[in-house]
Amino acid sequence: MSNQEEPSKIRIDRWLWVTRLYKTRSLATEACKKGVVKVDKQPAKPSKEVKVGDQISIKMGPLIKEVRVEALAQRRLSAPLASKLLRDLTPPEVYEKAKAEKLLIPLKAKGLKGTGRPTKKQRRALDEFLYPEG
């Protein structure tokens, strides 16, 4: 197969990476394993082969993104070329709703005192216990 020929099928994890929906192929593979990615409304394993015309839904936080496979490529492309490989079927209202929901999610849950790194007082007590001056 020459570089100019377009493949007839490609693995879903590779296609997600090529189209820049995921930053790395391993992230795309993990998403498939977790059931976040569906092809034609069926959960997709990373090895599932997709072809032109397949509809893919991806759960990205509060957003469920629907795309259709328009073309296939073997190599990762630049962002403008990668955008030609898919057609976004997600209505704009869904993006707005997801953006509003994302703002409602707290960024970081406040932990209880004493969990995680020790406080200065706890560290001093630990040092005193482990390394007593005597």
N, C-alpha and C positions, 0 to 999 in steps of 0.2 A: 504494500500500500504506500503510495507516495504521500508527501506532506500535504498536497493539494486536495486529496480525496477526503470526503466526509464519511465518517463511519456510520453504519446503519443503526447500531446500538452502542450504548456506553453505560457503565455502572453508575448508579444514582449518586453514590458518594463522590465519585470523580466529577460528574456533571455539576453537582452543587458547588464543588471547589472551583471548577473551570469558570462557572458563571459568576463567581465572586459572591455567592450567597453566604458562604462560610470562608473564614480567613485561611484555614488549613484543612487538608483532607482528613486529618484525624478528628477534627471537630465535626466535620460532616458525617464521618463514620459513627461517632458517638451519638450524634443526633438521630441517625437512623436506628441505632441499637436501642435508644430510649423510646422510640415510637413517636418522635416529634415530626418525622417526615412521612407523608402518605402519598402514594401514587395511585391515582384513580380511586381515591377514598379507601385504599387498603394500606395497612402499615407496611413499610418497605424496609427490607434488610439492606445493608450496605452493598451487597452483591447484586441486588435487583437491577436488571437492565432496563433502561428507558429508551424510548424512540421518539421521533418527532410526532407531536400531537398528544402525548401523554400530559395529563393534568396533575400537578404536584401541589400539595398543601403543606406548608411549613409553619409550625407554631413557634413564634419568636416572642416570648414573654406574653403579654396580653394580646398580641397581634397574631392572627392566623392569615398568613400570606398565601394567596392562590396564584400560581403561575402555570403557563403552558409552555411545553418544550417546542421551540420554533426551529432550532438547529442544534447540531452536535459538533463538538470539537474535541480533539485529543489533548491539546495543550491549553494551558491557562492563557487567557488573552487579556489585553488591556481593558479597562473598565468600559470605554465606549463600544468596543467590539463585543465584549461579553454581554452587554445589555441587548444586543441583537439576537442572542441565543435563546431568549425567553420573552414571553409576553405576560405582563402583570395583569391579572384579572381581578385583583382586589379593588373593591370600590373605595373612593376617597373617604367616605363616611367611616369606614372601618379603621382607616389610618387615624382619623381624628379621634374616634372613640378610644383606640388603643393609647394614643398620646395622652388623653385625659386620664385614663386608668393608670398609666405609668406614673403620672404625677402624684397619684394617691398612695402609691406603694412607698413605704418608708425605706430610705436608703440603707440604713443600718439599724438593726435592733440593738437597743441599749442593753449591754450585758450586766450581770450582777457584779457587785464589787467583789474582787477576789478571784474572778474567773479570768483565764488568760494570763497575761503577764502579771507578775507579782507587783504590788505597790512598793513604794520606797520603804515603808515601814515593814512590810512583809519580807522584803529582800534583806533588810538589816537584821531582822530576827532570824532568818535563815542562815545568814553569814555567821551570826553569833552562835547558832546551834552547830553548824558544820565546822567552823574554825574558831573554837573558843580560845581566848587569850589566857594563857595560864602559865 
